[in-house]
Amino acid sequence: MTIKKFQGKTEAEATEKAKADLGPDAVVMNVKEIKPKGFFKALKKSTFEVTAAVEEKENYLDSGAALKNMQKMHETINMAADEPISIPPISGEMMDQNKAEQSAIEFLKRNASLIKKEEPKERERERIEAKLENLQSILEKQLVSEKKAVREEKELVKPDAKKNENLSFIKVLYETLITNEVHEKYVNQIMDELEKVNWNGNSVDFILSNVYQKMILKFGQPHGIDLTGKKPKVVFFVGPTGVGKTTTLAKIASRLKVDQGKKVAFLTADTYRIAAAEQLRTYANILDTPLAIIYSPEELNQGIEQMENYDVVLVDTAGFSHKNQGQKEDIKKLIQSVDSRYESEVYLAVSATTKYKDLMEIADVYKEIADYKIIFTKLDETTTYGNILNIKLYSDAEVSYITNGQNVPDDIELFNSQKIVKRLLGGS
C-alpha cells in the first residue's frame, strides 16, 4: 500500500488532492486539523492535513518476497506496499468455528516457545488504547521515522525479548477483536496478513498501525447520497421491521434539505403498518415536503413524475421478515419497476444489535432484491461494533451511514472508518 499526506484549506480540498494524486480508490486514513500559530493566529484560518492510502495493484508476492519488501521499507522509511491486500469472497455458508479457533490457536502456538513471562493483559489493553489515541503520530513515524532511532532500538532490545513482547501484544489484539464480536474467520484473516510481515522484528507501534491501516482499507471509502446526476434521483430505503427505516429516511431528508439546500420529496409504499404513512406525513409537514402514498409498482412512476422538479425522491418501504417470500417479491417488483429515465439506488437499514447469523440471512435475502448500500442503525444500543466489519466483509456492500439515536436530524452521520476501527481495536 502507498501512504501520502495532503494539505488543503478544507478537509474536502485535501481529500480531492489525495484522490487526484492516488486515484479514486484512495482511502482517507486520518484527518488532522492544523491550527495557525504565531501572534496573528486569531486572524488566520486552520488548514487540514489528510493522510490517504491506496492499494497497489500488483501480482501476489510470496511470503519471502513480502518479508524482503517489509525489511527494505523499514530501512528506507518508505511506506510502499508490504504486500497486496486481497480479501477473498465469502461464501454464504457459516464457517466451522472449531476450525477458526484452531487456526488462531495454531498461530499463537507457533510462537509460544519464546514466551517466558507476559505483561498483565490489562496493562497491554491500556497500552493499545493509549497508542490508538495517538495514532496520527504513529502513522507519521512510519512515514518519516528516523533511521538512527531504528538502529538504536535494534541494538538495545534483544530479538527474543522483542518477539516475546510483540507476541503478547498480538494476543491482546486478537482477544480485543473477538471481544468486540468480530467473527473468528475475519480475525484470523487479519492475523494471517500480519504474519506475512516481519512483525517480530518491528515495534508494537508498527504492528498496531499496520493492523489499523489494513482494517480501514477493508472498509473502503464510504459515500452518501450523490445528487450530481439526473433529477429526480430515486432512493429506496429497505430493511427488516423495526430497524428505524422511516426515522433514518427523515434524518437524511433533513440533512439534504437544510444543510445542502436540496428539494426533497417523499413516497411511501408501506401500507402494511397502520401508522406508517402518518409517521412519514409528520416528518413531511415539518420539512415542508410533498408526500404521496403508492399502493402498487404501477403507481410508483406516476408518483415520481409528479415530483420531477425535485432533486431527490426518498421512498419508504414496508419492513418484512427476511423469511417472508411474498413480501420480498413485492419489494423486488417495486424497485425494478422504476423507469429507466430515472437513476435509483437502494439503502438497506439493519440494526447493530442484530445477531451476526441473522444479519447474514438478511444480507443474502436483500441481495436477491437489489444491490444496496448498508445503513447501520441503533449503535447507541450496543457496545460492540464487530458486526459492522463482519457484514461489510460478508456482503461486500458499502457501509454508508450509521445512526446512534432517535433524534431527527442529529443522530446520523456518514460512516467514519477511523472511528470504528479505533473502537474495534480497543480505543474509545
Stockholm file with secondary structure:
# STOCKHOLM 1.0

chainA/1-428         MTIKKFQGKTEAEATEKAKADLGPDAVVMNVKEIKPKGFFKALKKSTFEVTAAVEEKENYLDSGAALKNMQKMHETINMAADEPISIPPISGEMMDQNKAEQSAIEFLKRNASLIKKEEPKERERERIEAKLENLQSILEKQLVSEKKAVREEKELVKPDAKKNENLSFIKVLYETLITNEVHEKYVNQIMDELEKVNWNGNSVDFILSNVYQKMILKFGQPHGIDLTGKKPKVVFFVGPTGVGKTTTLAKIASRLKVDQGKKVAFLTADTYRIAAAEQLRTYANILDTPLAIIYSPEELNQGIEQMENYDVVLVDTAGFSHKNQGQKEDIKKLIQSVDSRYESEVYLAVSATTKYKDLMEIADVYKEIADYKIIFTKLDETTTYGNILNIKLYSDAEVSYITNGQNVPDDIELFNSQKIVKRLLGGS
#=GR chainA/1-428 SS CEEEEEEESSHHHHHHHHHHHHCTTCEEEEEEEECCCSTTGGGSCCEEEEEEEECCCCCCCCHHHHHHHHHHHHHHTCCCCSSCCCCCCCCSSCCCHHHHHHHHHHHHHTTGGGCSCCCCHHHHHHHHHHHHHTHHHHHHHHHHCCHHHHHHHHHHSCHHHHHHHHHHHHHHHHHHHHHTTCCHHHHHHHHHHHHTSCGGGSCHHHHHHHHHHHHHHHHCCCCCCCCSSSSSEEEEEECSTTSCHHHHHHHHHHIIIIITCCCEEEEECCCSSTTHHHHHHHHHHHHTCCEEECCSHHHHHHHHHTTTTSSEEEEECCCCCTTCHHHHHHHHHHHHTSCTTSCEEEEEEEETTSCHHHHHHHHHHHHHHCCCEEEEECGGGCSCCHHHHHHHHHHCCCEEEEECSSCTTTSEEECCHHHHHHHHTTCC
#=GC SS_cons         CEEEEEEESSHHHHHHHHHHHHCTTCEEEEEEEECCCSTTGGGSCCEEEEEEEECCCCCCCCHHHHHHHHHHHHHHTCCCCSSCCCCCCCCSSCCCHHHHHHHHHHHHHTTGGGCSCCCCHHHHHHHHHHHHHTHHHHHHHHHHCCHHHHHHHHHHSCHHHHHHHHHHHHHHHHHHHHHTTCCHHHHHHHHHHHHTSCGGGSCHHHHHHHHHHHHHHHHCCCCCCCCSSSSSEEEEEECSTTSCHHHHHHHHHHIIIIITCCCEEEEECCCSSTTHHHHHHHHHHHHTCCEEECCSHHHHHHHHHTTTTSSEEEEECCCCCTTCHHHHHHHHHHHHTSCTTSCEEEEEEEETTSCHHHHHHHHHHHHHHCCCEEEEECGGGCSCCHHHHHHHHHHCCCEEEEECSSCTTTSEEECCHHHHHHHHTTCC
//
